[in-house]
């Protein structure tokens, strides 16, 4: 297993006191990683019992205090709250005078760049957007998973070096994202990572229904190879009945899904249509086969049974 390569603490004379506002899955892991690089976590805020337990596990002996007190104690503050809560949090901290001039204020939202930190910027804070492109478990394993993890970074020109240094200290690789491209960047990650989990979970459920005793063991090698091929070759890695134009097989799939898992039909058809479009554009799906295939996928509903209206 690869390990995070952190600079020796003695190589970093300007160590920072670090605070975390929001002890979800991300903040404590990033703070623990910064601690390995020689920085000093000094305060964390968390509301739920789960977040407090997580903070105690990931950042032992670091006091849990209200958000304003986190900012009072820390030179570098990680704002690791849900996207929708971030604007209100920043505005509230700025309005109450909690933000100090020269304080590094870092949020980890994929959706936002640094403009969401403008209220704190007006109070003198130094704004950074550092989003780790990684799923987090809320356990110490997350610190090791940061090794080689890409971070979507947005920062003012004068803070680019500081942003880069922080990401590298956490074991990551900075990838610069323009302010106006943040929502598209985040949509791309959600499309891949979040929807992948849904697809895999649905596939496992269907395999169990089909009588497979260990669907995870069956899917592991297949999905691992598919992911590797896709990352290496893009659309050229497409295989299966849609890419081949096997309309009869796809029709049979839809019949079985309507019978055993009707909640998956819409998703199957949508992904199959997208796959067909890409296979056709890439020259994998022959045009003469595409018409029948797309006709099957355009069938909006199963035919009525027993003459009844559906």
Secondary structure by P-SEA (a helix, b strand, c coil): ccccccccccccccccbbbbccccccaaaaaaaaaaacccccbbbbccaaaaaaaaaacccbbbbcaaaaaacccbbbbcccccaaaaaaaaaaaaccccccbbbbbcccccccccaaaaaaabbbbbbbbbccccccccccccccccbbbbccccccaaaaaaaaaaaacbbbbbbcccaaaaaaaaaaaccaaaaaaaaaaaaaaaaaccccccccaaaaaaaaaaaaaacccccccccccccaaaaaaaaaaaaaaccccaaaaaaaaaaaaaaaaaaaccccccaaaaaaaaaacccccccccccc
